[in-house]
Every structure is written in C-alpha cells, then in structure tokens.
Amino acid sequence: MFDIGFSELLLFGIIALVVLGPEKLPHAVRTAGRYYAKFRRTVATLQSEIEAELDLAETRKQMQEELAKIRQAEADMKKEMDALRTSFHELQENQQHSLNQTLNAQHTNTAPMLNTWFLLGDYDKKRRLPNAPFLPNYQADKLMFNHQTAPNTTGADHV
C-alpha cells in the first residue's frame, strides 16, 4: 500500500523514542498496532462487500438475461402452439368436410344399399363377428325358394 522500507521504519522508531520516551513508547506502539489492525479489517470488510455487490450485480444481470431467454422461448412456444391449433382445426374441418361429402354421396347414390341397415363406426367394425364361412356346395337357397319342388305338408295327397 505505502512504499515504506526498513530504513524509514527505523528512522520513525528513533524519532518516536526521542519524542515519547522509553516509558510511553511500548503503549504507543500497541495503540498504533490496534488502530492499524482495525484499519486493515475495515479495508478488508469494504473490499469483500464491494466484491459481493459486484458479484450480486453480475448475478442479477445473468438472471435477467436468462429470464429474457425464457420469455422469448415461451413466446416462441405460444406461437408454435397457436400454429398447431390452427392447423389441427383446419385438418378437423377438412376431415369433417370430406366425411360430409362421403355421406352425401352415399345418400344420393341411386343404387340400393343391400344388407346395410346402418353405418358402422370404426369401433363397431372392429368388434363385429367374422363373416360366416363359405361353403361352396351349400344348397339352402335353392331348397328355400324353389316352390315347385316343395313337398306338400298338408297330408292330403298321402293316402
């Protein structure tokens, strides 16, 4: 701090011995030592407080930068979410429009809807039972609808 060498201290000690005398010199040196130690503690405390304030200011600055980044990311995410919502609604509207066109085409179709009692949803289509097995030699239709060869069940012809 001060550029005081050994020769200056020796000169200062000789002057103090002459001025104060040998009786008061030890007491004066102790008092000067106490004040010097108190001065050093005060300077050290001030240095540590200044460093703490600088660190705190730097930390605040970093926190504000991070908060700005977070707010920017939040704004970007909101924009993306809005874009996703609009595209999702457009997709839903397109699907609803195509479904309505399909249903209108089915209702305006002049061909009969054979064996269709109602329209099944996807869930019901998956839960439906499988079709009956195909039997190539099965003649039930001919037996049921051939009225010419049907036997008489009244019993009048049998005597």
Secondary structure as GFF3:
##gff-version 3
##sequence-region A 1 159
A	DSSP	alpha_helix	6	20	.	.	.	ID=ss1
A	DSSP	alpha_helix	25	108	.	.	.	ID=ss2
A	DSSP	alpha_helix	122	127	.	.	.	ID=ss3
A	DSSP	alpha_helix	140	145	.	.	.	ID=ss4
###
